[in-house]
Amino acid sequence: MTMKKRILETYRGAQIEAWPIHRGVGYEAWVRFRHPKLGHLVHKRVVGPTAGAFDSLESLTSHCRARIGELVSWGEILE
């Protein structure tokens, strides 16, 4: 069985992706967005509270939204 990512939502110009963890329970989170100056796609991993992973998709989504908010304030993501 192959592990497939899930794109949960697009929030403030960035996609939130969830990847099931192989040999474990939980999800790995990534945020994908287009770099405002260079124009290429950027992937950033969002580290979860449980050994770098997330137990639920709700927890993953809320952490990713907070991280996207930081990236917007730093100018890395344009809304």
Stockholm file with secondary structure:
# STOCKHOLM 1.0

chainA/1-79         MTMKKRILETYRGAQIEAWPIHRGVGYEAWVRFRHPKLGHLVHKRVVGPTAGAFDSLESLTSHCRARIGELVSWGEILE
#=GR chainA/1-79 SS CCCCCEEEEEETTEEEEEEECTTSSSEEEEEEEECTTTCSEEEEEECBTBTBBBSSHHHHHHHHHHHHHHHHHTTSSCC
#=GC SS_cons        CCCCCEEEEEETTEEEEEEECTTSSSEEEEEEEECTTTCSEEEEEECBTBTBBBSSHHHHHHHHHHHHHHHHHTTSSCC
//
